[in-house]
Amino acid sequence: MDAYDMEKADKAILAKIERGESLSKFDKLISKHKSAHKVVLLLDTSGSMSSQADSPGERRIDALRGVVNGLRVKGLTFKQLIFGSDIMWSDIIPEPEGGTNLTGALEFVEKAAPEHLIIVSDGEPDDKESAVTVAKRLGCKIDIFFVGPSGSYGESYLKQLAASTGGASETVSFK
């Protein structure tokens, strides 16, 4: 996204404010972190992401793709890291497979020294406790988009993870 598109997204947010419209949580998150130079988007592409999200007929991976597209449209610049059993920088979001090595992904992203980390996941990592430990060690806020059934353990786990770093967690669905 070029500078013109980013300016256009900023103007759209300002226009909403001027019209007295409330900003969505999504708009607030983006406007809050647009100036961060090292934004990393950490995307869960594990096997559980092929399961149903919160809306019937919507897979978790499709909701994740919706979040990524929304962030791009809003003009956020970021590096994209995908993780399942393997961890890699990628602009492509593959079909889900493998385990959920969130701890390994957080250790991997630690080397990039992000100023802001956004995780999109269903909250079903292989080792929940070690992921929280590494997340706290990163030293930046972690905001989370949860893509799964409302009220599930994954949703409460990701809220805890975000809160432990001073970040926020939002449940999303694009149906």
C-alpha positions as CSV (number, residue, x, y, z in Angstrom):
1,M,0.0,0.0,0.0
2,D,1.5,3.3,-1.0
3,A,1.5,6.7,0.8
4,Y,-1.6,7.8,-1.2
5,D,-3.6,4.8,0.0
6,M,-2.5,5.3,3.6
7,E,-3.5,8.9,3.5
8,K,-6.9,7.9,2.0
9,A,-7.5,5.4,4.9
10,D,-6.5,8.1,7.4
11,K,-9.0,10.5,5.8
12,A,-11.8,7.9,5.9
13,I,-11.2,7.5,9.7
14,L,-11.2,11.3,10.2
15,A,-14.4,11.7,8.1
16,K,-16.1,9.2,10.4
17,I,-15.1,11.2,13.5
18,E,-16.2,14.5,11.9
19,R,-19.7,12.9,11.0
20,G,-20.0,11.9,14.7
21,E,-19.8,8.2,13.8
22,S,-18.2,5.9,16.3
23,L,-15.1,4.1,15.2
24,S,-15.1,0.4,15.1
25,K,-12.6,-1.4,17.4
26,F,-10.8,-2.4,14.1
27,D,-10.5,1.4,13.1
28,K,-9.2,2.3,16.6
29,L,-6.6,-0.5,16.6
30,I,-5.3,0.6,13.2
31,S,-5.2,4.3,13.9
32,K,-3.4,3.6,17.2
33,H,-0.6,1.6,15.6
34,K,-0.1,3.1,12.2
35,S,3.0,4.9,13.2
36,A,4.8,1.8,14.5
37,H,7.7,1.0,12.3
38,K,8.0,-2.6,13.2
39,V,4.6,-4.2,13.1
40,V,4.5,-8.0,12.8
41,L,1.4,-9.9,12.0
42,L,1.6,-13.5,13.5
43,L,-0.8,-15.8,11.7
44,D,-1.9,-19.2,12.9
45,T,-2.1,-21.6,10.0
46,S,-2.3,-24.8,12.1
47,G,-4.7,-27.7,11.3
48,S,-7.3,-26.4,13.8
49,M,-7.8,-23.3,11.6
50,S,-9.7,-25.5,9.1
51,S,-12.5,-25.9,11.8
52,Q,-15.6,-23.8,11.9
53,A,-15.3,-20.2,13.2
54,D,-18.1,-18.5,15.0
55,S,-20.4,-18.3,12.0
56,P,-21.8,-21.5,10.4
57,G,-20.0,-22.2,7.1
58,E,-17.1,-19.9,8.0
59,R,-13.7,-21.6,8.5
60,R,-11.3,-20.0,11.0
61,I,-8.6,-19.6,8.3
62,D,-11.1,-17.6,6.2
63,A,-11.8,-15.3,9.1
64,L,-8.0,-14.9,9.5
65,R,-7.7,-14.0,5.8
66,G,-10.5,-11.4,6.3
67,V,-8.5,-9.8,9.1
68,V,-5.4,-9.6,7.0
69,N,-7.2,-8.1,4.1
70,G,-8.9,-5.6,6.4
71,L,-5.5,-4.5,7.8
72,R,-4.1,-4.1,4.3
73,V,-7.2,-2.0,3.2
74,K,-6.8,0.2,6.3
75,G,-3.2,0.9,5.3
76,L,-1.3,-0.8,8.0
77,T,2.3,-1.8,7.0
78,F,3.5,-5.0,8.5
79,K,5.7,-8.1,8.1
80,Q,3.7,-11.3,8.0
81,L,4.8,-14.5,9.8
82,I,2.9,-17.7,9.5
83,F,3.1,-20.5,12.0
84,G,1.8,-24.0,12.5
85,S,4.4,-26.7,13.0
86,D,6.7,-24.7,10.8
87,I,7.4,-20.9,11.1
88,M,8.2,-18.6,8.2
89,W,7.9,-15.1,6.8
90,S,5.4,-15.3,4.0
91,D,3.0,-13.1,2.0
92,I,0.9,-16.1,1.2
93,I,-1.5,-17.7,3.7
94,P,-1.5,-21.4,3.1
95,E,-4.3,-23.9,3.9
96,P,-4.2,-25.1,7.5
97,E,-2.0,-28.0,8.6
98,G,0.1,-29.2,11.4
99,G,0.5,-28.3,15.1
100,T,0.3,-24.9,16.7
101,N,3.8,-23.9,17.8
102,L,2.9,-20.4,19.2
103,T,5.9,-20.5,21.6
104,G,8.3,-21.1,18.7
105,A,6.7,-18.4,16.6
106,L,7.0,-15.9,19.5
107,E,10.7,-16.9,19.9
108,F,11.2,-16.5,16.2
109,V,9.5,-13.0,16.1
110,E,11.5,-11.9,19.1
111,K,14.6,-11.7,16.9
112,A,12.8,-9.1,14.7
113,A,12.3,-6.9,17.8
114,P,8.7,-5.7,16.9
115,E,7.3,-2.5,18.3
116,H,3.8,-4.0,17.9
117,L,2.7,-7.6,17.5
118,I,-0.8,-8.6,16.2
119,I,-1.7,-12.3,16.5
120,V,-4.6,-13.9,14.6
121,S,-5.4,-17.3,16.0
122,D,-8.0,-19.6,17.4
123,G,-6.1,-19.8,20.7
124,E,-5.2,-23.5,20.7
125,P,-1.4,-23.6,21.0
126,D,0.7,-26.6,21.8
127,D,2.1,-25.1,25.0
128,K,0.0,-22.3,26.5
129,E,2.1,-21.5,29.5
130,S,5.4,-21.2,27.7
131,A,3.7,-19.0,25.0
132,V,2.6,-16.5,27.7
133,T,6.2,-16.5,29.2
134,V,7.8,-15.7,25.8
135,A,5.0,-13.1,25.0
136,K,5.8,-11.2,28.2
137,R,9.5,-11.3,27.3
138,L,8.9,-9.5,23.9
139,G,8.4,-6.2,25.7
140,C,5.7,-4.9,23.3
141,K,1.9,-4.8,23.4
142,I,0.3,-7.8,21.7
143,D,-3.1,-7.2,20.2
144,I,-5.1,-10.3,19.2
145,F,-7.9,-11.1,16.8
146,F,-9.6,-14.3,17.9
147,V,-11.1,-16.4,15.1
148,G,-13.1,-19.2,16.6
149,P,-16.3,-19.9,18.5
150,S,-17.3,-17.3,21.1
151,G,-17.1,-18.4,24.6
152,S,-14.5,-21.1,23.9
153,Y,-11.3,-21.7,26.0
154,G,-9.2,-20.4,23.1
155,E,-11.0,-17.0,23.3
156,S,-10.4,-16.7,27.1
157,Y,-6.8,-17.8,26.7
158,L,-6.0,-15.2,24.0
159,K,-7.6,-12.5,26.1
160,Q,-5.3,-13.5,29.0
161,L,-2.3,-13.5,26.6
162,A,-3.1,-10.0,25.3
163,A,-3.8,-8.6,28.8
164,S,-0.5,-10.0,30.0
165,T,1.3,-7.6,27.6
166,G,-1.0,-4.6,27.9
167,G,-2.7,-5.4,24.6
168,A,-6.3,-6.0,23.6
169,S,-8.2,-9.0,22.2
170,E,-11.1,-8.9,19.8
171,T,-13.3,-11.8,18.6
172,V,-13.9,-11.4,14.8
173,S,-16.2,-12.9,12.2
174,F,-16.6,-11.7,8.6
175,K,-19.9,-13.5,7.8
